């Protein structure tokens, strides 16, 4: 395992935790802003937004490191 792999492996749980915190924070904001929120639908839509952002980031990185 190279140094980058070791570094990311050591922080894997922290990264996952931060992603979950981002989801939870945005989910709460949605519930505050829209009191009659369908929680299941809101979570689904929020995950779609987050996936879209990840896909865009993947594409940017792919373009940068061709």
N, C-alpha and C positions, 0 to 999 in steps of 0.2 A: 504494500500500500504506500503510495507516495505521500508527500507532506500535505498536499491539498486535500486528498481523500481522508487522511487522518484528522485534519482540522475540521472538515465538514462532518465527519462521523462523530467527533467529540461534541459538536454543536447541533446535531440532528434533532434531538428532542427539544432543544431551546427554539430552534427555527419553527418546528411544528407547533409548539406552544404559542409562539408569537403570531403565527398564521391563524390559529384558533382564536386568540385574543382579538385580532383584527376582525374576524367574522363576528364574534360575540358583540363587540363594540358597535359595529355597524347594524347588527340585528336589533340591538337595544335602541339605537337612534331611530330606526324605522318604526319600532313599536311606540316610541314616544311621539314621533311626528304624526303617525297614523294610528290612533287608538283602536280603531276597528280592524286592525291588521289580521289577515289570515296568516298565522305564524308559519304554517307549513309552506304556503305559497311564497311568503316573504323570504324564507330561508332558501327555497329553491331558486328564486330570482337573484338573491344575493350571491349564491354559489355560482350562478351563471356569469355574473359581473366579474367575480374574482377569477373564474376560469378564463374569461375573455382577456383580462389583464395579464394573466400568466401566459396565455397564447401569444399576446402581443409582445411580451418580454422575450419569449422564446424566439420569435421571429426577428426581433431587433438583434438579439445575440447571434442568431444564425447569420444574419446579414453582415454583422460586424466582423465575424471570425470566419468568413468564407475562405 
